[in-house]
Amino acid sequence: MAFFGADVQIANTAFLSGGQSITAQEFVPALPGRYPAVLALYGSGGLREGWADQPARLLAGQGYSVFVVHYFDRTGTVGADRETTQRNFPLWMGTIGDGISFAAQHASVDPQRIGLLGFSLGAYLALAVASLDARVSAVIDFFGGLPEELHGFTRMPPVLILHGEQDRVVPVSEAVRLQQLLDRAGAPYEIKLYPGAGHGFNGLQLLDAGQRTVQFLRKYL
């Protein structure tokens, strides 16, 4: 693709959500234009997980405007356990919705083509928001799932499900259940379950997941 290895502009910016300043790291193609946008959402470890920079650069190099949304800023959270997640999940959903509004107004974004990419907790949030917000055109779910309270959804954009069969943090049954729900709703999806993989990918698994992500975004975003 023409954008592979293209120059990428990187900056830190912010938007308001619930009266709080939310940091958003921008990774956008250097060539001016309106590009499809991807909001990237980290998991319960926050930025300590250290995944955000390289994948965001790679996606931006492929012709996407990528925004790493620090949704924990809404609640002053550093890392999230089960109790913290249950208490703050609706607030974080609201912040991601505000992030979509922020991205839609960005000079580098085509507001009709906005997707969400989440890891673990971030994937739960991405799917939850997408089930309610028609502005979301695609979701990439890395080892996440959908909260039970939203299993009755009636709409969902295309979803890419990527999950390890040996995941002991978010069991693969969450991916299988999501697949069943998408089938019921008639929502388009793609799924890849990785034998032997746990809560995270490496080596060839990571390469394969990255390739599937780009192909999926090209198809639906």
C-alpha angles and dihedrals in degrees: 000000000000094000097055107124091002120155114275128205115217126195142151117236136158144217133194125256124169089347092303128114110241118201117225121187109213123212107177134161111266092226108087115246146102110283134178109266131225121196108206118208123196124215134248092296092062117206090338086084087073097209102114107081105056099040090046091051091048093050092047088051087056092057105272130123104229125197120189101207116208094209091167086074088075091067103023089248124160100178130000130226125184095276093047091048095050091049097046105030096100091048091050090049089054091050092051088051089053088048090056089053090049093049093046090060095046116115092232097052136091098214092208091063112056124143136181126225117189138180118211105309087015089056091052088052093045093053093044093052093043091054089060107027117071091196090076110093100180141006131207111200116198108190096324137110144199123280111251091237089067099046089108093066118146099197135040131160120231111301132204111205117200117176141155116239091219096048108143096180099053106015119227088243086079090062092046091049091050089051090054092049092050090049090052092050094044090236118155116246145157124213136194122180114193116217112228094009121128131193095325138017135246140177115359092358091059092046091050092048090050092051092048090050094054093045091049093049091049089053100046108020 
